[in-house]
Amino acid sequence: MTTPTFIVSMPSSGPPGTNFKRRSQVARACNWCRVHRLKCDSNFPCANCRKRGGDCNSDRLSRAATLPEATREIERLKKRVEELELELQKERKARPLGPRLETPDTPDDSPGNSAVDLGLGECGRNKIWDGIYISTARSPNKTWYGSSSLFFFINRINNFLTAALKQTHSTRGMLPESASSLLDGPASTIDGDQEGRPVARSGETIRGGESLTPMQEEYFLNIFWESYYPAYPILDEHDFKEHYQSLWAESDKERQPSALVDIVLAVCMQYGMARQPGGRHALTAAARGNVDDNDPTIAGRWHYRRCLSLLSNETESPTLSTLQCHLLCSIYLCCGGFQNMSDNACGLAVRTAFMLGLHVEPPQSIPRRERELRKRIWWTIFVLESTRSMKLGRPFTLQDSTSSCTLPADDREIAALSGSSFAPIGGNVTWLTWNLHKTKLILSTRKAYLAFYAQPLDTITLDNAEPITRVMDTWLQGVPEVLKTARQNDGIPFSTDRSSLHIEQFTPVWLQRERLLLELMYHNLCLSLYRSSICFALGGVPRAVTEHAALKCAAHAMALTHIMHQVLDTTSILNGWHEAFQWQWNAAMTLVGFVLAFPLSSSTGTARMSIDLCVSVLERFGDGFAVAANAATILRDLSVKIDRLAKEGPDVSSGATQRQITDSAPTFGGSGSELPYNHDLGQTMQWPVDMGNDPTTAEIGGIMGHSIDISAETLTDIDWSNLNASFFDQWAF
């Protein structure tokens, strides 16, 4: 018996003749549909999000939904990695190793002090600027200084002399000895403590009258108003004098403690003792280069230490007086040669200024006198921080975007409200105008500095030095004539023509000093900006690639030296001014480097004679403080080595003829300088150094590679025909 078969016919879901269509599958719904538990399609944006205004995400579009898709994505990424590795290998082969971070006086292969390669050879990045770890006279431990610092340049000079003279030299030996490595040593009182008052020992708090009598304090405070006050108008003279008088209200023998008064006294004692020939010490010892704890550079350190002790109580609740103290501490330490401590004190001033809100425009609700004082303090901080950073080659703490404070005013009304007693200068120029143009000078210098050093080494070209000239010339055009020191025989102020100054006999000393300081600061900043163009090489390298900028550097250094020599020889305006000494030392070492790097330049003879003037200037400063006398001794020793190399004579490379000195005279700094520039890029020169096969000299040659960022072995294999495109490998870092 068979089982019956039943056939059931199912009705169609659609009209007759249509095929059944399956619902589309979505691998992953968008976030909006998944949250609302709705069906999502495969479109982007999906239909639900389009209709209901949902935020349709695209995460699902970039993710592998299935295993085959994931496998294909892995294969694609592997192939891309192989392509990038191949490009990196080609790039490394095409470029030499980058600059090295130096640790002078330490073998490169010593444990823990090996040089670190910062270039493309290891990390594939653009070449960055060099730095140096070195222990200075004030710092027993090694600290870092950037490529724009004088310490870095001195180390390059030392490495060159080591190779050229085949003698071991120490960079530390080329740094002047300072009076004391610390500020806590013993010291006698003014005038030998004639009244037998007790002397405060290290760590003790000073009571009024122990180090200075009331009359002596009055003497040094008066120095401040005629010297530092016009240069750093961060105090109100009337308010300060009222505050000082209130400290004697309870007794006429013992002054109440005040951090602001103490640091003002310390700064003025440091300057006041240095400007007196012989001072209160036997500075005949300083003339011999001997340095002791009684040197004027650390005079007033008792008051400085007490100022710090009093400031420690104001850390949580700073006032405007706290900020003024930090600024003056930085100035005091800089003049004493404590570069790291000065940099740190300047950093404290910056943070305190932020706490007090000086970086923003002062509110209109406060009197104009106070508003302008706050502005002057803020921009003084900006000037100090910028100069410290450029001088030491360290990153800026203050950035342009952090401040909305406008520049301070310099009109006659605010000059009178500021509590000063200076007479009007004329031509809408007041005693505040100098400080305003100094601030503008630092702004211009900082702009040129950032434009040059902010770019990596592999983008440096010959044209990168020209913006420096344009920026500085633009600032110079805005300086009023009344702030310029006149010249004899139609000479041009702020020029490099080395014309003699016309010192006005009946002009106030403070005004003459401010004019000179503004021009000297201009030359010092210019030579520091151009100094990186001075490159050292032992043979086969055409120095003319950077000679144009190097000539500008030497021109400003010589101009500064001639001004300083005439002023110190005929007046007492700059006697004991520590900052002027530091500028002169900067110019002196720059000229030494120029003469060594460009022995055949048309300006080398003039630069060599200027080095002798530098020695004379440093000796004059040595009458006031011993560190300058020691600097003169170092410079005399370097002069002997320079003359030795000149006597041996820079041999001309084989196959090349001696460069002919041209009579062209380009103008530097918009001033009609008379320093000829040789445009011949095809000639080479060689110092009398035979590298040979001696392992010692070969090692020296490797060390010297940092001067031009390439090793000594590759110098003869380089094609120098296309230098103008990019010459960072010849740039001296």
Residue pairs with C-beta under 8 A, 6 or more apart in sequence:
12 18
13 20
14 20
24 41
24 42
26 39
26 40
26 41
26 42
27 60
27 65
27 66
28 60
28 63
28 65
29 38
29 39
29 40
29 60
30 40
30 44
30 45
30 46
30 49
30 54
30 56
30 57
30 60
31 55
31 57
31 59
32 46
32 48
32 49
32 54
32 55
32 56
32 57
33 39
33 40
33 46
33 48
33 49
33 54
34 40
36 48
36 54
38 48
39 48
40 46
40 48
41 47
44 56
44 58
44 61
45 54
45 56
46 54
46 56
48 54
49 55
49 56
50 56
64 70
64 72
64 73
88 124
91 120
91 124
92 120
92 121
92 124
95 119
95 120
95 121
95 458
96 119
96 121
96 709
96 710
96 711
96 714
96 729
97 117
97 119
97 120
97 121
97 122
97 710
97 711
98 117
98 118
98 119
98 120
98 121
98 122
98 127
98 128
98 457
98 709
99 118
99 119
99 127
99 128
99 129
99 130
99 457
99 706
99 709
99 733
100 115
100 116
100 117
100 118
100 130
100 705
100 706
101 115
101 116
101 118
101 130
101 131
101 132
101 133
102 115
102 130
102 131
102 132
102 133
102 155
102 706
103 113
103 115
103 132
103 133
103 134
103 142
104 132
104 133
104 134
104 155
104 158
104 159
104 171
104 172
105 134
105 170
105 171
105 172
106 113
107 113
108 114
108 115
108 702
108 703
117 123
118 127
118 128
118 130
119 125
119 127
119 128
119 709
120 126
120 127
120 458
126 456
126 457
126 458
126 459
127 456
127 457
127 458
127 709
127 728
128 456
128 457
129 146
129 147
129 453
129 457
129 733
130 146
130 147
130 152
130 706
130 733
131 144
131 145
131 146
131 147
131 152
131 393
132 144
132 145
132 149
132 151
132 152
132 155
133 142
133 143
133 144
134 142
134 143
134 145
134 151
134 155
134 171
134 172
135 141
135 142
135 143
135 172
136 143
136 151
136 172
136 175
136 339
137 172
137 175
137 176
137 177
137 178
137 181
137 337
138 178
138 181
138 337
138 338
138 339
138 340
138 341
139 339
139 340
140 181
143 340
144 394
145 151
145 152
145 392
145 393
145 394
146 152
146 392
146 393
146 394
147 393
147 453
147 532
147 733
148 390
148 391
148 393
148 449
148 453
148 528
148 531
148 532
149 391
149 392
149 393
150 391
150 585
150 586
150 589
151 171
151 175
152 393
153 531
153 534
153 589
153 590
153 593
154 171
154 174
154 175
154 589
155 171
156 536
156 593
156 706
156 707
156 732
157 174
157 536
157 589
157 592
157 593
157 596
158 169
158 170
158 171
158 174
159 536
159 703
159 704
159 706
159 707
160 536
160 538
160 596
160 597
160 704
160 707
161 167
161 169
161 596
161 641
162 168
162 169
162 700
162 703
163 538
163 689
163 697
163 700
163 701
163 703
163 704
164 538
164 596
164 645
164 687
164 688
164 689
165 641
165 644
165 645
166 689
166 697
166 700
173 634
174 589
174 634
174 638
175 634
176 585
176 627
176 628
176 630
176 631
176 634
177 289
177 291
177 626
177 627
177 630
178 291
178 297
178 336
178 337
178 627
179 291
179 292
179 293
179 294
179 295
179 297
179 298
179 336
179 337
179 625
179 626
179 627
180 291
180 293
180 295
180 298
183 298
183 301
183 304
183 305
183 336
183 338
184 202
184 203
184 301
184 305
185 202
185 293
185 298
185 301
186 199
186 201
186 202
186 293
187 199
187 293
187 294
187 298
187 299
187 301
187 302
188 199
188 294
189 197
189 199
189 210
189 211
189 212
190 211
190 212
190 213
190 216
190 280
191 280
192 280
193 199
195 213
197 209
197 210
198 210
199 210
199 211
200 206
200 207
200 210
200 211
200 302
205 257
205 306
205 309
206 262
206 302
206 303
206 305
206 306
207 254
208 251
208 253
208 254
208 255
208 256
208 257
209 253
209 254
209 255
211 302
211 303
212 220
212 265
214 248
214 252
214 253
214 255
217 255
217 265
219 272
220 265
220 268
220 269
220 272
221 244
221 264
221 265
221 268
223 268
223 271
223 272
224 264
224 267
224 268
225 237
226 509
226 510
227 268
227 271
227 510
227 513
228 267
228 268
228 271
228 331
229 235
229 237
229 420
230 422
230 431
230 434
230 435
230 510
230 513
230 514
231 434
231 435
231 514
231 517
232 327
232 328
232 331
232 380
232 435
233 376
233 380
233 418
233 431
233 432
233 435
234 324
234 327
234 328
234 373
234 376
234 377
234 380
235 264
235 324
236 369
236 373
236 418
236 419
237 418
237 419
237 420
237 421
238 419
239 419
240 260
240 264
243 258
243 260
243 261
244 258
244 261
247 255
247 256
247 258
247 261
248 255
248 256
249 256
250 256
255 261
257 306
257 310
258 310
259 306
259 307
259 310
259 311
259 314
259 321
259 322
259 325
260 307
260 321
260 324
260 325
260 328
262 303
262 304
262 306
262 307
262 310
263 303
263 304
263 307
263 325
263 328
263 329
263 332
264 328
265 300
265 303
266 299
266 300
266 301
266 302
266 303
266 304
266 307
266 328
266 332
267 300
267 328
267 331
267 332
267 335
268 300
269 299
269 300
269 303
270 296
270 297
270 298
270 299
270 300
270 332
270 335
270 336
270 578
271 335
271 576
271 577
271 578
272 299
272 576
273 279
273 280
273 281
273 296
273 299
273 576
273 624
274 296
274 297
274 299
274 575
274 576
274 577
274 578
274 624
274 625
275 572
275 575
275 576
275 577
275 624
276 576
276 624
277 283
277 575
277 623
277 624
278 623
279 296
279 624
280 294
281 292
281 294
281 295
281 296
283 622
283 623
283 624
283 626
285 292
285 626
286 295
286 622
286 623
286 625
286 626
286 629
287 619
287 622
287 623
287 629
288 629
289 626
289 629
289 630
289 633
290 626
291 626
291 627
291 630
292 626
295 625
295 626
295 627
296 576
296 624
296 625
297 335
297 336
297 337
297 578
297 625
297 626
297 627
298 336
300 332
304 329
304 332
307 325
307 329
308 329
311 322
311 325
311 326
314 322
318 352
318 355
318 356
319 356
320 356
320 373
320 374
320 377
322 352
323 349
323 352
323 353
323 356
323 358
323 377
323 381
324 377
326 345
326 346
326 348
326 349
326 352
327 346
327 349
327 377
327 380
327 381
327 384
329 345
330 342
330 343
330 345
330 346
330 349
330 384
330 388
331 342
331 384
333 341
333 342
333 345
334 342
334 388
334 578
334 579
335 578
335 579
336 578
337 627
339 391
339 392
342 388
343 388
343 392
343 394
346 381
346 384
346 385
346 388
346 397
347 385
347 397
349 381
349 384
349 385
350 381
350 385
350 397
350 398
353 359
353 377
353 378
353 381
358 374
358 377
358 378
358 381
358 405
359 378
359 402
359 403
359 404
359 405
360 403
360 404
360 405
361 404
361 405
361 406
362 370
362 371
362 374
362 375
362 405
363 371
364 371
368 414
368 417
369 414
369 417
369 418
372 408
372 409
372 414
372 417
372 418
373 418
374 405
375 405
375 406
375 407
375 408
375 409
376 408
376 432
376 435
378 403
378 405
379 405
379 407
379 408
379 439
380 435
381 398
382 398
382 403
382 439
382 442
383 438
383 439
383 442
385 396
385 397
385 398
386 396
386 398
386 442
386 445
386 446
387 442
388 394
389 395
389 396
389 397
390 445
390 446
390 449
390 525
390 528
391 528
396 446
407 436
407 439
407 440
408 414
408 432
408 435
408 436
408 439
409 432
410 429
410 430
410 432
410 433
410 435
410 436
411 428
411 430
412 424
412 428
412 430
414 432
415 422
415 424
415 430
415 431
415 432
418 432
420 431
422 430
422 431
422 508
422 510
423 508
424 430
425 431
425 433
425 482
425 511
426 482
427 480
427 481
427 482
429 480
429 482
429 483
431 510
431 511
433 480
433 483
434 483
434 514
434 515
434 518
437 478
437 479
437 480
437 483
437 518
438 518
438 521
440 475
440 478
441 475
441 518
441 521
441 522
441 525
444 471
444 472
444 474
444 475
445 471
445 472
445 525
445 529
447 471
448 467
448 468
448 471
448 472
448 529
449 529
451 464
451 467
451 468
451 471
452 464
452 465
452 467
452 468
452 529
452 532
455 464
457 709
457 728
457 731
457 733
458 726
458 728
459 726
459 728
460 726
460 727
460 728
460 731
461 724
461 725
461 726
461 727
462 545
462 548
462 723
462 724
462 727
465 530
465 533
465 548
465 549
465 552
468 526
468 529
468 530
469 552
469 668
469 669
472 522
472 525
472 526
472 529
472 669
473 669
473 670
476 494
476 522
476 669
476 670
477 670
479 494
479 518
483 514
483 515
483 518
484 493
484 494
484 515
484 519
485 493
485 501
485 502
485 503
485 512
485 515
485 516
485 519
486 493
486 501
486 502
486 504
487 493
487 499
487 500
487 501
487 502
488 499
488 500
488 501
488 502
489 499
489 500
490 499
491 497
491 499
491 500
492 499
492 671
492 672
493 519
494 519
494 522
494 669
494 671
495 559
495 669
495 670
495 671
495 672
495 673
496 523
496 552
496 555
496 556
496 558
496 559
496 668
496 669
496 671
496 673
496 675
497 559
497 671
497 672
497 673
497 674
498 558
498 559
498 562
500 566
501 563
501 566
501 567
503 512
503 567
503 570
503 571
504 512
509 573
512 571
512 573
513 573
513 574
513 577
516 563
516 567
516 573
516 574
517 577
517 579
517 580
519 563
520 560
520 563
520 564
520 580
520 583
521 583
523 556
523 557
523 559
523 560
523 563
523 583
523 587
524 556
524 560
524 583
524 586
524 587
526 552
526 553
526 556
526 669
527 553
527 554
527 556
527 557
527 560
527 586
527 587
527 590
528 586
530 549
530 550
530 552
530 553
530 556
531 553
531 590
531 593
532 731
532 732
532 733
533 546
533 547
533 548
533 549
533 550
533 552
533 553
533 731
533 732
534 546
534 550
534 553
534 590
534 593
534 594
534 597
534 598
534 732
535 541
535 543
535 546
535 550
535 597
535 707
535 708
535 730
535 731
535 732
536 593
536 596
536 597
536 704
536 707
536 708
536 732
537 543
537 597
537 704
537 707
537 708
537 715
538 686
538 687
538 689
538 691
538 701
538 704
538 712
539 653
539 684
539 685
539 686
539 687
539 689
539 715
540 653
540 684
540 686
540 715
540 716
541 684
541 708
541 715
541 730
542 681
542 682
542 683
542 684
542 720
542 723
542 730
543 550
543 597
543 598
543 685
544 659
544 678
544 679
544 680
544 681
544 683
545 681
545 723
545 727
545 730
546 727
546 730
546 731
546 732
547 598
547 601
547 677
547 678
548 666
548 677
550 594
550 597
550 598
550 601
551 601
551 603
551 668
551 675
551 676
551 677
552 668
552 669
552 673
552 675
553 590
553 594
554 590
554 591
554 594
554 603
554 607
554 675
555 603
555 668
555 669
555 673
555 675
556 587
556 668
556 669
557 587
557 588
557 590
557 591
557 594
557 607
557 610
558 587
558 591
558 606
558 607
558 610
560 583
560 584
560 587
561 584
561 587
561 588
561 591
561 610
561 613
561 614
561 617
562 610
562 613
564 574
564 580
564 583
564 584
564 617
565 613
565 616
565 617
567 573
567 574
568 574
568 575
568 617
568 620
568 621
569 620
574 580
575 624
576 621
576 624
576 625
578 625
580 621
581 618
581 621
581 625
581 627
581 628
581 631
584 614
584 617
584 618
584 621
585 618
585 628
585 631
587 614
588 611
588 614
588 615
588 618
588 631
588 635
591 607
591 610
591 611
591 614
592 611
592 635
592 638
592 642
594 601
594 603
594 604
594 607
595 604
595 607
595 608
595 611
595 642
596 642
596 645
597 732
598 604
599 645
599 646
599 650
599 685
599 687
600 650
600 658
600 659
600 661
600 685
601 661
601 678
602 661
602 662
602 675
602 676
602 678
603 675
603 676
606 675
608 642
608 646
611 635
611 638
611 639
611 642
612 639
614 635
615 632
615 635
615 636
615 639
618 628
618 629
618 631
618 632
618 635
619 628
619 629
619 632
621 628
621 629
622 628
622 629
622 630
622 631
622 632
645 687
645 688
648 688
649 688
650 685
650 686
650 687
650 688
651 685
651 686
651 687
651 688
652 658
652 683
652 684
652 685
652 686
653 684
653 685
653 686
656 682
656 683
656 684
657 683
658 683
659 678
659 680
659 683
659 685
660 678
660 680
661 676
661 678
662 676
662 677
662 678
662 679
663 676
664 676
664 677
664 679
665 673
665 674
665 675
665 676
666 673
666 675
666 676
666 677
667 673
668 675
681 720
681 723
689 697
690 697
691 697
691 698
691 701
691 712
692 698
698 712
701 711
701 712
701 713
702 711
702 712
704 712
705 711
705 712
706 733
707 732
707 733
708 715
708 729
708 730
708 731
708 732
709 728
709 729
709 730
709 731
709 733
710 718
710 729
718 729
723 730
